[in-house]
């Protein structure tokens, strides 16, 4: 197992290096540069700025400089769009926010999804099942840019229970944080909750027909124990395999949510840095996201072995 | 208990009402959606929701939105309105913008003299003006700050603004490394002498521009790029920096050291960078914002918004126009360009686009001290057709397909579609729309790789020069290939004309040439549309949309 993890991590490093290289050249191919604006910079001014950021050097030299700085020092350099800040700072500010948002959305997704899915699976073809599945269908179908404004109008503008936008850390207390983060977490989580509900339901339906469940029942175990101890574990395996991509999706897919709720996370930079041609920030976000994806996938693969005794990597 | 189901029901109805207002599409009835409209639709028996927003912002705090995170708070490196909205409250120039429209007022300088030839300004610094750490604000601060912006090593993107100073350009180029060669000099702590490259009656106003505002030398030298952090920053404006959380907020608090602190009523200014206009409006409606800042939404939403009592529109010093590539085999013919101009129904466009825009009859927007030339292009499809026939394309026959380039945006698309339709219908020519992502579009435009290109230009100061310089031969912002000796000559002559009235007339002559045979289709003059808390006082219309918080109270 340990060997397996080490092997995976090593190959990941290679993958990330390739990603950096590819991204570097692709973004240099894109027309326009970080300092182009509708008001053209005079040539001498542009030259001064390019010299400051080494953009006047040949491409290979820029690449080596960048690689050297990233790989050896873990330093992405200064942002070109936000000259007062370094990319490392920007990532360090945005990442925790995005992680918290993703994590809370995950809790929403798992709690809502699992309970709806279990109920639906255990009460197959009854009204509970139809109700849960209809709701899930709606959850998958309603895009978040529709759901978010609805929630905002109702809960932030009319009722004023929660914030219409913005993000408070814990400096404003737990309630302050909750007020600003509930609506975005909910909006972001609902789609995945719906998906998880459907996965759980089908998982449950499959497991409940297995021989070992019949055995458990035959032993005279109560239905609650059968479900809680034996069935759920099997039923959530498809869910677990979905959680990795889901969490990654929540991190990268939070762009829209972050915009609507004006949340200072990474999603904004992920998209905007490319539009701004802020080369160092583009690389920074790409590397960070790839690293997150690699790690998440690894965690999921490891979790498999815990949940399903049939899976082994040794 | 029997009352309970009513609450979710009412909530659901409100939700539907909200849907119909934010959903867009159909404009079925007059009932679509002001807040007031929704109130009327609430089920009978329910208390009607309040007509106006109940604000939750404290009385001594002004909270407003800007369209995105400020790139920098280094006053010498600022480029855009987002930066300046914060910067103008932190740093004070020799002069300051007036409350509302009007000439600039004394600030860090208390008086000044202008030499007869209009090219030397001598400022007397204000006695008792201080930085937020207590240091006096001196003429040396300005000399050092201006040289810093010009210095190649600073790499300020706005250095060009200071090339109005004698020798400024050479200093940026590195052609002349001697700071003494630049036309700014502190004669003593309280006297600043400025020598200009050419005559510029607008120079005083420029002194209020961000690039001309001072930075604190000791702090910048000690802290480098980090000097703009709240823990480091020393500023000389009415407010000082207390908190800066990127993409979240910038918090300014009153600067007690400020010379005019007695007249500053706000204790706090909170600036929220909000990219999405809809989000700003949501926050405003939730009572968390006093001023949405300029909002620019699809016209259907603007129509809804403009029904509100707290909705305001102000003219803004800018022009929305189309550039015409005069290197194009057909478009190089001015008769064709005239025909294109005459076939544009500007009134019609403005009616659809809303937001307070006005149809353009000139290139330079309306401003005091200048009578803009009037273009001869009032909507006249018959004459347009005639001219096109004269140019050899009767009924648009054999006219090559014309491509309108615009950067991807809902509103630009709308205007482009309308113009496409006008040209197709009135001139019988084929028009295609091409949209490109912002930076790609900029590149196409700079390389003159287009037929007709959507453009906009916002003035830096109240003078026609800020709109006319760009059309001189080879100017970096010309981007059309247009060159006219007579035009260049007039601009050059105006630069050496000390008499304001005569100078203004020269510029108007130049503008007339631009409108008569230039590479442009002026479409509309800009406006700013926004929502503002009715309790806010001291917020007056201003053509540059600059509203120093020192004038504001609630």
Contacts between the chains, C-beta under 8 A, distances in Angstrom:
chain1	res1	chain2	res2	distance
A	30	B	439	7.3
A	30	B	440	7.8
A	31	B	439	6.3
A	31	B	440	4.8
A	31	B	443	4.5
A	32	B	438	7.8
A	32	B	439	2.9
A	32	B	440	6.1
A	32	B	442	5.7
A	32	B	443	4.9
A	33	B	439	7.5
A	35	B	157	6.3
A	36	B	439	5.7
A	36	B	442	4.9
A	36	B	443	7.0
A	36	B	446	7.7
A	37	B	79	6.7
A	37	B	442	7.3
A	38	B	442	6.6
A	38	B	455	7.8
A	38	B	456	6.9
A	38	B	457	7.9
A	39	B	477	6.4
A	40	B	446	6.2
A	40	B	476	4.1
A	40	B	477	5.4
A	40	B	479	7.7
A	41	B	157	6.0
A	41	B	160	7.6
A	41	B	476	7.6
A	42	B	159	7.9
A	42	B	160	5.2
A	42	B	476	6.0
A	43	B	476	7.7
A	44	B	152	7.9
A	44	B	169	7.6
A	44	B	172	5.6
A	44	B	173	4.6
A	44	B	174	7.9
A	45	B	155	7.7
A	45	B	156	7.6
A	45	B	157	6.4
A	45	B	159	5.2
A	45	B	160	6.0
A	45	B	172	6.5
A	48	B	152	4.6
A	48	B	153	7.8
A	48	B	154	8.0
A	48	B	155	4.4
A	48	B	159	7.7
A	48	B	172	7.1
A	49	B	155	4.4
A	49	B	157	6.3
A	51	B	152	8.0
A	51	B	155	7.3
A	52	B	153	8.0
A	52	B	155	4.3
A	78	B	225	7.3
A	81	B	71	5.9
A	82	B	69	7.2
A	82	B	71	5.5
A	82	B	72	6.7
A	82	B	246	7.3
A	83	B	71	7.0
A	83	B	72	5.3
A	83	B	74	7.2
A	83	B	77	6.2
A	83	B	225	6.8
A	84	B	71	8.0
A	84	B	72	4.9
A	84	B	73	6.5
A	84	B	74	6.3
A	84	B	225	6.0
A	84	B	226	7.7
A	84	B	228	4.9
A	84	B	229	7.8
A	85	B	246	6.9
A	90	B	246	6.9
A	93	B	245	7.7
A	93	B	246	6.0
A	93	B	247	8.0
A	94	B	247	7.6
A	149	B	18	7.6
A	149	B	22	5.4
A	149	B	278	7.3
A	149	B	282	7.6
A	150	B	15	5.9
A	150	B	18	6.9
A	150	B	19	7.0
A	152	B	282	5.2
A	152	B	286	7.9
A	153	B	14	7.4
A	153	B	15	6.8
A	153	B	18	4.0
A	153	B	22	7.3
A	153	B	282	7.8
A	154	B	11	6.0
A	154	B	14	6.6
A	154	B	15	5.5
A	154	B	18	7.3
A	156	B	282	6.8
A	156	B	286	4.9
A	157	B	282	6.5
A	157	B	285	4.7
A	157	B	286	5.1
A	158	B	11	7.4
A	158	B	14	5.6
A	158	B	49	6.8
A	159	B	11	7.7
A	160	B	286	6.5
A	160	B	287	7.4
A	163	B	286	7.2
A	163	B	288	7.3
A	164	B	279	7.6
A	164	B	282	4.3
A	164	B	283	4.9
A	164	B	285	7.2
A	164	B	286	3.8
A	164	B	288	6.5
A	165	B	274	7.1
A	165	B	279	4.9
A	165	B	282	6.0
A	165	B	283	5.1
A	165	B	288	8.0
A	166	B	248	7.2
A	166	B	272	7.4
A	166	B	283	7.3
A	166	B	288	7.4
A	167	B	248	6.4
A	259	B	275	6.1
A	259	B	276	5.3
A	259	B	279	7.2
A	260	B	276	6.4
A	260	B	278	7.5
A	260	B	279	6.0
A	261	B	279	7.2
A	262	B	247	7.9
A	262	B	272	7.3
A	262	B	273	7.9
A	262	B	274	5.1
A	262	B	275	7.4
A	262	B	276	7.1
A	262	B	279	5.1
A	262	B	283	7.6
A	264	B	245	6.8
A	264	B	246	6.5
A	264	B	247	3.6
A	264	B	248	4.5
A	268	B	247	6.3
A	268	B	275	7.5
A	275	B	437	7.0
A	275	B	438	6.5
A	275	B	439	7.2
A	277	B	439	5.8
